[in-house]
Amino acid sequence: MTTLHASAFTICESCGARHDWTWEEAFQKFGFGDGDGLVMTDSVAGVLIDAGYAVESQQWGLHNVIITSIKLDGVEQIPEGTTLGYDDPRGYLPAAIVALLDAKVTDEF
């Protein structure tokens, strides 16, 4: 079974190129072209912050940034034992977060 992923695109302000991306890339070590593309981690974090979550992101490797913590009322939403940067966020994030990101990170983003 194939999982449908919500996708978005961003137009690069420097070159005018269209960059297609998914919110899942903000949690993946090799997301956004392993950091060589337009990195949209801050935008994904912003959606979560606007919804009331506390979010932490960290540099991951030489040039990529991933979300490493999501808290709601002080409770960590990324389960202990998750292999950050490698596990599929759809498999470990609470359904409410997945639904939020699917709804907010779209072509209209």
C-alpha positions in Angstrom: 0.0 0.0 0.0 1.3 3.4 -0.9 1.0 6.3 1.6 0.0 9.6 0.1 2.1 12.4 1.3 0.9 16.0 1.4 3.2 18.1 -0.7 4.0 21.7 -1.1 6.2 23.8 -3.3 8.2 27.0 -2.8 9.6 29.3 -5.4 13.2 30.2 -4.7 13.6 34.0 -4.3 17.1 33.9 -5.7 16.6 31.8 -8.9 12.8 31.6 -9.3 12.9 27.8 -9.5 10.1 25.7 -8.1 11.1 23.4 -5.3 8.6 20.6 -4.4 8.9 19.2 -0.9 7.0 17.3 1.8 6.7 18.1 5.5 8.3 14.7 6.3 11.6 16.0 5.0 11.8 18.3 8.0 12.4 15.1 10.1 14.7 13.3 7.7 18.5 13.5 7.7 18.5 13.3 3.9 15.4 15.6 3.5 15.4 18.6 1.2 18.1 17.0 -1.0 20.2 16.2 2.0 20.2 19.9 2.8 21.4 20.9 -0.6 17.9 22.1 -1.6 15.7 24.8 -0.2 15.4 23.7 3.4 11.9 24.3 4.8 12.3 22.9 8.3 11.6 26.3 9.8 8.3 26.5 7.9 7.2 23.1 9.2 8.2 24.1 12.7 6.2 27.3 12.3 3.0 25.3 11.5 3.5 23.3 14.8 4.3 26.4 16.8 1.2 28.2 15.5 -0.8 25.2 16.7 0.6 25.5 20.2 3.5 23.1 20.2 7.0 23.9 21.4 9.5 22.8 18.7 13.3 22.4 18.6 15.3 21.9 15.5 19.0 21.1 15.2 21.7 21.2 12.6 22.0 17.6 11.4 25.2 16.9 9.5 27.0 19.6 7.7 24.0 21.4 6.0 20.7 20.0 7.0 18.3 21.0 9.8 15.7 18.6 11.3 13.1 18.8 13.9 14.3 17.0 17.0 11.6 17.8 19.6 7.9 18.6 19.7 6.3 19.2 23.0 2.7 19.9 24.0 2.2 21.1 27.6 5.7 20.0 28.4 5.2 16.4 27.1 7.5 15.2 24.4 5.5 14.1 21.3 8.4 12.2 19.6 8.5 8.9 21.4 11.6 7.7 23.2 13.5 5.1 21.0 12.8 7.0 17.8 15.8 7.0 15.5 15.8 10.7 14.7 16.6 11.6 11.1 15.9 8.1 9.8 12.5 6.8 11.1 9.4 7.8 9.1 7.7 10.6 11.1 4.3 9.2 9.9 5.1 6.1 11.9 6.0 7.8 15.2 4.2 11.1 15.4 0.8 11.3 17.1 -2.1 11.2 14.6 -3.1 14.7 15.5 0.3 16.1 14.4 0.3 14.1 11.2 -3.2 15.4 10.4 -2.2 18.9 11.2 0.8 18.8 8.9 -1.1 17.1 6.2 -3.8 19.8 6.3 -1.5 22.8 6.6 1.5 21.9 4.4 0.0 21.8 0.9 0.5 23.4 -2.5 -1.2 26.5 -1.0 1.6 26.7 1.6 
